[in-house]
Amino acid sequence: MLTFGVTVLPDPPYTRLIELTQLAEQHGFEYGWTYDSHILWQESYATLPLVADRTERIKLGHFVTNPGIRDPTITASWYATMHDLSNGRMVMGIGRGDSSRRVVGLKPVKVAEFEARCAMIKDLMNGRAVEWNGKELKLEWVRDDLPDIELWVAGYGPKALAVAGRVGDGVIIQLADPQIIQWIMDTARKSAEEAGRDPAALKCIVGAPSMISDDIADQREQVRWFPAMVSNHVMDLIERYGFDSEIPDALTEFVKARKFYDYKDHSRVGAAHGEFVTDDICDRFCVLGNTEQVIEKLRELESVGVDQFNIYLMTGQQEATLEAYGAEVIPKFAGVAACVAEARGRGGSPQHPPRCRGARATS
């Protein structure tokens, strides 16, 4: 069943991150994410604890952090500490590092190093002993009464997706094109199976902008920055694999019209580097339209195995988007989950829950 998250930029004032995450929680979103790019925006490792302190249920994490800016043992300890402070509400999204590293003159972490660091972080932050730099390390203070912090790996290319399959609890996909999503998940699950893991257990999390209105032209203008951002990762793939490879044309063809990218406008509405993005690409990569069209697209994503849709809230009408999802979209997908949660709270069981108050149809 599809769950919902939202990604809010750690832009000043820091109170905006708190306000929008609180609003998302009130409207039924289960996950609250933010970026990790310490030069372009405020340091979210400092602001997320404030969000945790001022929310109650919503799960929190980075979409995404990386293991190459901070020492990975610090990243692991920070997440474990936050898991304690938030009473078990942390989740980690992690990638090789795009804006966070490129802006300071570094390339994304090499794939082999990325895998080793992800595996170490996953164990260390969850209280398991690791061997690192010739030392055996363990966070002895990790609470064993809390669930493990899940680690979800972002990637597009075969090698990064193989890491997700071997190490991750899920795959983060920054686009909402069902054809590309299916190829990405098939690639990751093949690696999971080869590693002796259950490929069906690998979750799929899609992140993309979404707006609900009848003005599709305005929506497209507000999201052109997003496919342009995706093109950064695609250009890396083309540099490594070329255009004639196993990577689907649906992912690579659109970047042929790209001219430049300016990180000072990273994830900003109206960024000039998004001018090459066509209306068709906006529609394929994002979730746009009126309420019925948005629900139809989300149903399609659910049908190809997407577990969570995460709204990139870097558009106008932010409160309106959260409110529309809370009132008109999430109830279409969350009816069963809401009933089970309410049943547990009132002494029922998931198998035989009492009738939910205000339950709505999910058709």
Residue pairs with C-beta under 8 A, 6 or more apart in sequence:
1 302
1 333
1 334
1 336
1 337
2 298
2 301
2 302
2 306
2 307
2 308
2 309
2 333
3 30
3 31
3 307
3 308
3 309
3 333
3 334
3 337
4 28
4 29
4 30
4 31
4 308
4 309
4 310
4 311
4 325
4 329
4 330
4 333
4 334
5 29
5 30
5 31
5 32
5 33
5 59
5 63
5 205
5 207
5 308
5 309
5 310
5 311
6 20
6 21
6 24
6 29
6 31
6 32
6 33
6 310
6 311
6 313
6 322
7 33
7 34
7 35
7 63
7 207
7 310
7 311
7 312
7 313
7 314
8 16
8 17
8 20
8 21
8 24
8 32
8 33
8 34
8 313
9 17
9 34
9 35
9 41
9 267
9 313
9 314
10 17
10 34
10 35
10 41
10 42
10 43
10 44
10 47
11 17
11 41
11 42
12 41
12 42
14 42
14 47
14 50
17 34
17 44
17 47
17 51
18 47
18 50
18 51
18 54
20 313
20 318
20 319
20 322
21 32
21 51
21 55
21 58
21 60
22 54
22 55
23 319
23 322
23 323
24 32
24 58
24 322
25 32
25 55
25 56
25 57
25 58
26 326
27 322
27 323
27 325
27 326
27 327
27 330
28 325
28 326
28 330
28 331
28 334
28 338
29 58
29 322
29 325
29 326
29 330
30 57
30 58
30 59
30 308
31 58
31 59
31 60
31 61
31 91
31 308
31 310
32 51
32 55
32 58
32 59
32 60
33 60
33 61
33 62
33 63
33 93
33 207
33 310
34 44
34 47
34 48
34 51
34 62
34 63
35 41
35 44
35 62
35 63
35 99
35 267
36 44
36 45
36 62
36 64
36 65
36 66
36 69
36 100
37 99
37 100
37 103
37 266
38 44
38 69
38 100
39 100
39 103
39 104
40 99
40 103
40 263
40 264
40 266
44 62
45 70
45 78
48 60
48 62
48 82
49 82
49 85
51 60
52 60
52 82
52 85
52 86
52 89
53 85
57 89
58 89
59 89
59 90
59 91
60 82
60 86
60 89
60 90
60 91
61 79
61 90
61 91
61 92
61 93
62 92
62 93
62 94
63 93
63 172
63 207
63 310
64 93
64 94
64 95
64 154
64 172
65 75
65 92
65 93
65 94
65 95
65 100
66 94
66 95
66 96
66 97
66 100
66 101
66 108
66 109
67 75
67 94
67 97
67 109
67 113
67 114
67 117
67 118
67 121
68 96
68 97
68 101
68 106
68 108
68 109
68 113
68 114
68 117
69 97
69 100
69 101
69 104
72 117
72 120
72 121
73 120
73 124
73 132
73 137
75 121
75 125
76 120
76 121
76 124
76 125
76 139
77 124
77 125
77 139
79 90
79 92
79 121
79 125
79 149
80 124
80 125
80 126
80 127
80 139
80 141
80 142
80 149
82 90
83 89
83 90
83 125
83 142
83 143
83 146
83 149
84 141
84 142
84 143
84 146
87 146
88 143
88 146
88 147
90 149
91 149
91 150
91 152
92 121
92 125
92 149
92 150
92 151
92 152
93 152
93 154
93 172
93 205
94 118
94 121
94 151
94 152
94 153
94 154
95 108
95 153
95 154
95 155
95 160
95 172
96 108
96 109
96 110
96 111
96 114
96 154
96 155
96 160
97 106
97 108
97 109
98 108
98 232
98 233
99 263
99 266
101 107
101 108
101 109
102 108
102 263
103 263
108 114
108 236
109 117
111 159
111 160
111 163
114 160
114 163
115 163
115 166
115 167
118 151
118 153
118 163
118 167
118 168
119 167
120 130
120 132
121 151
122 149
122 151
122 167
123 129
123 130
124 130
124 132
124 137
124 138
124 139
125 139
125 142
125 149
126 142
126 148
126 149
127 138
127 139
127 142
127 143
127 144
128 138
129 136
129 137
129 138
130 136
130 137
130 138
131 137
150 169
150 170
150 203
151 167
151 168
151 169
152 164
152 168
152 169
152 170
152 171
152 172
152 203
152 205
153 160
153 163
153 164
153 167
153 168
153 170
153 171
153 172
154 160
154 171
154 172
154 173
154 174
155 161
155 163
155 164
155 171
155 172
155 184
155 188
156 173
156 184
156 233
156 234
156 237
156 247
156 251
157 236
157 237
157 240
157 241
157 247
158 187
158 241
158 246
158 247
161 171
161 184
161 187
161 188
161 191
162 187
162 188
162 191
163 191
164 170
164 171
164 188
164 191
164 202
165 187
165 188
165 189
165 190
165 191
165 192
165 193
165 194
165 195
165 197
165 199
165 202
166 191
166 192
166 195
166 197
168 188
168 202
169 201
169 202
169 203
170 202
170 203
170 204
170 205
170 307
171 184
171 185
171 188
171 202
171 203
171 204
171 205
172 205
172 207
173 180
173 181
173 184
173 185
173 204
173 205
173 206
173 207
174 206
174 207
174 208
174 229
174 230
174 233
175 181
175 206
175 208
175 227
175 230
175 284
175 285
176 206
176 208
176 284
176 285
176 286
176 287
176 297
176 301
176 309
177 250
177 251
177 284
177 285
178 300
178 301
178 303
178 304
179 248
179 250
180 248
180 250
180 251
181 204
181 206
181 301
181 304
181 305
181 306
182 304
182 305
183 247
183 248
183 251
185 202
185 204
185 304
185 305
188 202
189 199
189 200
189 202
190 199
192 198
192 199
192 201
192 202
193 199
203 307
203 308
204 305
204 306
204 307
204 308
205 306
205 307
205 308
205 310
206 301
206 306
206 308
206 309
206 310
207 310
207 311
207 312
208 226
208 285
208 286
208 287
208 309
208 310
208 311
208 312
209 222
209 223
209 226
209 286
209 287
209 288
209 311
209 312
209 313
209 314
209 315
210 286
210 287
210 288
210 294
210 309
210 311
210 312
210 321
210 325
211 219
211 222
211 223
211 288
211 315
211 317
211 321
212 289
212 290
212 291
212 294
212 320
212 321
212 324
212 325
212 328
212 329
213 219
213 290
213 317
214 290
216 288
216 289
219 282
219 286
219 288
219 289
219 315
220 279
220 282
220 283
220 288
221 269
221 270
222 269
222 315
222 316
223 269
223 282
223 285
223 286
223 288
223 315
224 271
224 274
224 275
224 277
224 282
225 265
225 267
225 268
225 269
225 270
225 271
225 273
225 274
225 314
226 267
226 274
226 282
226 285
226 286
226 312
226 314
227 254
227 274
227 277
227 281
227 282
227 285
227 286
228 258
228 261
228 271
228 273
228 274
228 276
228 277
229 266
229 267
230 285
231 254
231 255
231 258
231 261
232 261
234 251
234 252
234 254
234 255
235 255
235 258
237 247
237 251
237 252
238 252
238 255
241 247
243 252
250 284
254 277
254 278
254 281
257 276
257 278
258 273
258 276
259 273
259 276
260 273
261 273
262 271
262 272
262 273
265 271
265 272
265 273
267 312
267 314
268 314
269 314
269 315
269 316
282 288
287 294
287 297
287 298
287 301
287 309
287 311
288 294
288 297
289 297
291 324
291 328
291 329
294 329
295 328
295 329
295 332
298 309
298 329
298 333
301 309
302 333
311 321
311 325
313 321
313 322
315 321
331 338
331 360
331 362
332 360
332 362
333 362
335 356
335 359
335 360
335 361
335 362
336 362
338 356
338 359
339 353
339 356
339 359
340 350
340 353
342 348
342 353
342 356
342 357
343 349
343 350
343 353
343 354
343 356
344 350
344 353
346 354
347 354
348 354
